[in-house]
Each structure stands twice: as C-alpha cells, then as structure tokens.
Amino acid sequence: MATTSEPSQKLHLTGSCYCENLKYALSLESKGDARTSLCHCGNCKKAFGGVFGATVKVPLNVFRYTGESGAPTVHASDNGSGVNVYREFCHECGSYICEYGEQAKAHFRYIMLGSLDDPEALPPKGEFFCGQRTSWMPEVPGIFHKQQIKE
C-alpha cells in the first residue's frame, strides 16, 4: 500500500513475489523518481509471459529486499544485442521481481509493476517498441510512445 507523509511527499511502497518469500520496499522522494513504462519488445513479451512488459525504473539506492527471505535467484541472458540482462526472481515460486542491464546494474532497477502491492501508485508514463505492439492492443492514451528506448 502506498503511503505519503507531509510535508516531504515521500512515497513508500512495498512489493513481493507471488508466495511472499521475497519482499521489498521502495522509498522514493517523489513519484518523479520513478518511471513506469510498458515495453512491447520480444524479450519483454517472453520474460513476462504476456503481450508487453510493465516495469518501474527506480534508482538502486531506493530499492531494498526486506524481511528474512534471503537473496533472490539471478539469471543472466543476452538481450539479443550482446549485452546481458539480469533478472532477479524467487527460487520458490519463480515470480520475477526486477531486471537490469549491464549499464544500469550499478545505478537502477526495473521493478516488475505487478509485483508492487499497490501498482496503481505508479501509472505508466510511456510505451517503448510500439512498432512491435500486438495488433489487437490499443495505444495507451496520454503517455509517450516510442519505437526504441534511445529515442
């Protein structure tokens, strides 16, 4: 559940895997510290098992695992361009919590939006790889739409 405190407007969010073995917390100075986006690339479709991926990009220093659950399992794979993408997931239920590439590894985490206890707190700001959007899925209105991540 999202909570805000006056007057700093900090945002504290929690999340977990499906079996709640892995729990985490985010402590954002504001909603502006996070960027939720939808990605229609083939890698995200496969990783999420759906027609798009939904992630929240946050600075590494605002994300931490909580409780006594231990460390996540980490899987590294080539994203198709010769660069590794790391995905952290629960070794018990297989739910995936976050991902990051080589360049982002020391700076950011891309949290799976659906793993948040309150995903409504961070609505999407944009869509990437829109040219690969599934044909029956409409464009999300009111957010940016890009063909690539580096546009």
Secondary structure, 3 states (H helix, E strand, C coil): CCEEECCCCEEEEEEECCCCCCEEEEEECCHHHCEEEEECCHHHHHHHCCCCEEEEEEEHHHEEEECCCCCCEEEEEECCCCCEEEEEECCCCCCEEEEEECCCCCCEEEEEHHHECCHHHCCCCEEECHHHCCCCCCCCCCCEECCCCCC
